[in-house]
Amino acid sequence: MNVSPVSEQLKKRIAYSLVVGALTVYGCAPEAKQPYNSVSPSELTNLNDQADYVQLASQDRDLLENNYLIETAESDGPDYEEDELADSDQEWEEASDNEVIAEQEESDDILLSLSAAKKKPVVKKVAKKELPKNPPIPTKRPNYKPAKKTEIAKSEKKKSQSSGTSYSLPPYQSSWGLSKKVYQEADKYFYSNKNKFPNTRYVTVIDFSKHSSKKRMFVFDLKTKKVEKYNTSHGQGSDPKNSGLAKLFSNSMNSHKTSLGAYKTLDSGKSKKHGTVGRLMGLQASNSNALARAIIIHKAKYVNEAGRAGRSHGCFALDTRVYLKVINKVKGGSLLYVGR
């Protein structure tokens, strides 16, 4: 089909319509003095003009998409090149990013300051009280009552029995009726082992070389320099014939024999059979089973201060009238030495 050339007026109208459309896309379309609508193909009556319009519109659209420069003499608005538009967009985006970064940094600083404020401990300042340079000295102790003389005497007596006050046995005297050999053995042991005995005021020596009708328990008061004598028993196994003399001695269980050697008195105890008793601990190989055998100081009716003492199971029995006095003196860590 032969297409006739398009008229000059139609070309101008088509070009103007395309330029206005392109400038509108970039936001710089000129204000028309009179409203003007783009030419549509329906307005063209000539078939040749319609075909030329479609062909030219397609070519101009391709030019716009490929970013070619479009110039028009009828446009009153400013002209922009693509490079200038690209630079303008790039500058705007960079400024926008910087502002976002600055805002983010400012927000982070605020969060850090708030977090530090939460973690920081609150220290309360307490005013220090200044002490007076010369505080008053109390002239009298409040609620103080001086101890009575009787209380002081009891305290000193208790200390002398349990604080390890140093005492020594007196020189031997034959008038005591005590074997010199047994006394020297007791004196030697006491002198060498004095630190083992909290109660050093009293030392008891039993001399089983004497008959059971004689006073053979000697209680020495090292503070007052006095000695007291008492009757005491020996074990049945030590005197099988009940002759009154202890001849056999043993440390064995159930032997019912007396054990020789050094003992240490313990605190007093209670027994269903004997009441208050003086407990003993053996300190040597000859009497090491004293606690296991329950060797004690106790009262017994078969012991009489005025007569002969009976036999025990190895314990040191005393007259019922004197046993408690003896136990209260020697208890609490004193030496009791048994010899023959």
C-alpha positions in Angstrom: 0.0 0.0 0.0 1.4 3.4 -1.0 1.5 5.8 1.9 1.4 9.5 1.1 3.7 11.8 2.9 2.4 13.2 6.2 1.6 16.9 6.3 3.9 19.3 8.1 1.2 20.4 10.5 0.6 16.8 11.6 4.2 16.2 12.2 4.4 19.2 14.5 1.4 18.2 16.4 2.7 14.7 16.9 6.2 15.9 18.0 4.7 18.4 20.4 2.5 15.8 22.0 5.4 13.4 22.5 7.7 16.1 23.9 5.0 17.2 26.4 4.5 13.6 27.4 8.3 13.1 28.0 8.7 16.3 29.9 5.7 15.3 32.1 7.5 12.1 33.0 10.6 14.1 34.2 8.4 16.6 36.0 9.2 19.6 33.9 6.4 20.0 31.5 5.7 23.7 30.5 2.4 25.3 31.3 0.3 25.6 28.2 -1.5 28.9 27.7 -4.4 27.0 26.2 -5.4 23.4 27.1 -4.2 21.1 24.4 -4.8 17.3 24.2 -2.5 14.9 22.4 -3.6 13.9 18.9 -5.1 10.5 18.8 -5.4 8.4 15.7 -9.2 8.6 15.8 -9.0 12.3 15.1 -7.4 11.7 11.7 -9.8 11.2 8.9 -7.3 10.3 6.3 -6.2 6.6 6.4 -2.7 7.6 5.2 -2.3 10.1 8.0 -3.4 7.5 10.6 -0.8 5.0 9.4 1.9 7.7 9.3 0.9 8.7 12.8 1.3 5.2 14.2 4.6 4.8 12.5 6.1 8.1 13.8 4.7 7.6 17.3 6.4 4.2 17.5 9.7 5.6 16.3 9.6 8.6 18.7 8.8 6.3 21.7 11.8 4.2 20.9 13.9 7.3 20.9 12.6 8.4 24.3 13.3 4.9 25.8 16.8 5.0 24.4 17.4 8.4 26.2 17.9 10.5 23.0 17.8 14.2 23.3 14.5 15.8 22.3 14.5 19.4 21.4 11.5 21.6 20.6 11.2 25.2 19.8 7.7 25.5 21.2 8.6 24.4 24.8 8.8 27.3 27.4 10.2 25.1 30.2 13.9 24.5 31.0 15.9 21.8 29.1 17.7 19.0 31.0 20.3 16.6 29.7 20.3 13.0 30.9 23.8 13.4 32.5 22.6 16.3 34.5 19.5 14.5 35.7 21.6 11.4 36.6 24.0 13.6 38.6 21.2 15.3 40.4 19.6 11.9 41.4 23.0 10.6 42.6 23.6 13.6 44.8 20.2 13.4 46.3 20.6 9.7 47.2 24.1 10.2 48.7 22.7 13.0 50.9 19.8 10.8 52.0 22.2 8.0 53.0 24.4 10.3 55.0 21.3 11.6 56.9 20.1 8.1 57.6 23.6 7.2 58.9 23.8 10.3 61.1 20.3 9.6 62.5 21.2 6.0 63.3 24.5 7.0 65.1 22.5 9.5 67.1 20.0 6.9 68.1 22.8 4.4 69.1 24.4 7.1 71.3 21.1 7.6 73.1 20.7 3.9 73.7 24.2 3.5 75.0 23.8 6.4 77.4 20.5 4.9 78.7 22.1 1.5 79.2 25.1 3.0 81.0 22.8 4.9 83.3 21.0 1.6 84.2 24.2 -0.3 85.0 25.8 2.4 87.0 25.3 1.7 90.7 23.8 4.4 92.8 26.1 5.2 95.6 24.5 7.0 98.6 26.7 9.4 100.3 26.5 9.0 104.1 27.8 11.7 106.2 30.5 10.6 108.5 30.0 11.3 112.2 33.0 13.1 113.7 34.1 11.6 117.0 35.0 14.0 119.7 38.7 14.6 120.1 38.7 14.0 123.8 35.8 11.6 124.6 34.8 11.5 128.3 36.3 8.6 130.3 33.7 6.8 132.5 34.5 7.1 136.1 32.4 4.1 137.1 31.6 0.9 135.4 27.8 0.6 134.9 26.0 -2.2 136.7 29.2 -3.5 138.3 29.0 -5.4 141.6 32.3 -6.4 143.3 32.6 -10.1 144.0 32.2 -11.3 147.5 35.0 -12.8 149.5 33.3 -16.2 149.6 32.9 -16.2 145.8 36.6 -15.3 145.3 37.6 -18.1 147.7 35.5 -20.7 145.8 37.0 -19.5 142.5 40.5 -19.8 143.7 39.8 -23.3 145.1 38.4 -24.3 141.7 41.4 -22.9 139.8 43.8 -24.7 142.1 42.1 -28.0 141.3 41.8 -27.7 137.6 44.1 -25.0 136.2 47.3 -27.1 136.6 48.8 -25.1 139.6 52.2 -26.6 140.2 52.6 -28.5 143.4 55.2 -31.0 144.6 55.1 -34.0 147.0 56.7 -33.4 150.4 59.8 -35.4 151.4 59.1 -38.9 152.6 58.3 -39.5 156.3 58.3 -42.9 157.9 55.6 -41.8 160.3 53.1 -42.0 157.5 53.2 -45.8 157.6 53.7 -45.9 153.9 56.3 -48.0 152.0 59.2 -45.8 151.0 59.6 -47.7 147.8 56.0 -47.2 146.7 56.1 -43.5 147.7 59.3 -42.9 145.7 57.7 -44.6 142.6 54.7 -42.3 142.9 56.8 -39.2 143.5 59.0 -40.0 140.4 56.0 -40.5 138.1 54.2 -37.4 139.3 57.4 -35.2 138.9 57.9 -36.6 135.3 54.3 -36.4 134.2 52.9 -33.4 136.1 51.6 -31.8 132.9 49.2 -34.7 132.3 47.2 -33.9 135.5 44.9 -30.8 135.7 44.3 -31.4 139.4 47.8 -31.3 140.9 46.7 -30.4 144.4 45.9 -34.0 145.4 48.0 -37.1 144.9 46.7 -40.5 146.1 49.0 -43.4 146.8 47.8 -47.0 147.6 50.3 -49.4 149.2 49.2 -53.0 148.8 52.2 -54.3 150.6 50.1 -53.6 153.7 47.4 -55.9 155.2 43.7 -55.1 154.4 43.2 -54.3 158.1 45.6 -51.4 157.9 45.0 -47.9 156.4 46.7 -48.2 153.1 45.2 -45.4 151.0 47.1 -42.1 151.4 45.6 -38.8 150.1 48.1 -36.0 150.0 46.9 -32.4 150.0 50.0 -30.7 148.4 48.6 -27.2 149.2 48.0 -27.7 152.9 50.9 -30.2 153.3 48.5 -32.7 155.0 47.9 -36.4 154.4 44.7 -38.4 155.0 44.6 -42.2 155.4 41.8 -44.6 154.6 41.0 -48.3 154.4 40.5 -49.8 150.9 39.8 -53.1 149.3 41.8 -55.2 146.8 40.5 -57.7 144.2 39.3 -61.3 145.0 41.6 -62.7 142.3 44.6 -61.0 144.0 43.8 -62.8 147.3 42.1 -66.1 146.5 42.4 -67.4 150.1 41.2 -64.2 151.6 44.2 -63.8 153.7 44.1 -60.0 153.7 47.2 -59.6 151.5 47.1 -58.9 147.8 49.7 -61.2 146.1 48.5 -61.6 142.5 48.0 -58.6 140.1 46.6 -58.5 136.6 45.3 -56.3 133.8 43.1 -59.0 132.2 39.4 -58.8 131.7 37.2 -60.7 134.3 40.3 -61.6 136.4 38.9 -59.8 139.5 42.4 -58.9 140.3 43.9 -55.5 141.2 46.1 -53.7 138.6 49.3 -51.9 139.7 50.5 -48.6 138.2 49.5 -45.0 137.7 45.9 -44.0 137.2 44.3 -40.6 136.3 41.1 -39.7 138.0 38.2 -38.5 135.7 35.1 -36.7 136.6 32.7 -38.5 139.0 29.9 -40.6 137.6 26.7 -42.4 138.6 26.2 -46.1 139.1 22.9 -47.9 139.9 24.7 -50.2 142.3 27.1 -47.8 144.0 25.7 -44.3 143.4 28.4 -41.6 143.0 31.6 -43.2 141.8 35.1 -42.0 140.9 36.1 -43.1 137.4 39.7 -44.0 136.6 41.8 -44.3 133.5 44.9 -46.5 133.4 48.1 -44.7 132.2 50.5 -47.7 132.0 50.6 -51.1 130.4 49.9 -52.8 133.7 46.5 -51.1 134.0 45.5 -50.0 130.5 42.2 -51.9 130.7 40.9 -50.0 133.7 38.1 -48.2 131.8 37.1 -51.4 130.0 37.0 -53.3 133.3 35.1 -50.5 135.1 37.8 -50.1 137.8 36.4 -47.3 140.0 36.4 -45.8 143.5 33.1 -46.6 145.1 31.4 -47.2 148.5 31.0 -50.6 150.0 29.6 -52.1 153.3 32.4 -54.6 153.4 34.9 -51.8 154.0 35.0 -50.4 157.5 37.4 -47.8 158.8 37.4 -49.5 162.2 38.2 -53.0 160.9 39.3 -55.1 158.0 38.4 -54.3 154.4 36.8 -57.0 152.3 37.5 -57.9 148.7 36.2 -56.3 145.4 36.4 -57.2 141.7 39.5 -55.1 141.4 38.0 -51.7 142.4 39.1 -49.5 145.3 36.2 -49.6 147.7 35.8 -47.2 150.7 33.8 -46.9 153.8 30.3 -45.5 153.0 31.0 -42.6 155.5 34.1 -41.3 153.7 33.9 -42.3 150.0 32.1 -39.1 148.8 34.6 -36.8 150.5 37.5 -38.6 148.9 36.0 -38.7 145.4 35.2 -35.0 145.5 38.8 -34.1 146.3 40.7 -36.3 143.9 38.3 -36.2 140.9 39.1 -34.1 137.8 42.5 -35.3 136.7 44.7 -36.1 139.7 47.2 -38.9 140.1 46.4 -42.2 141.9 49.3 -44.5 142.1 49.0 -48.2 143.1 52.2 -50.1 144.2 53.4 -53.0 146.5 
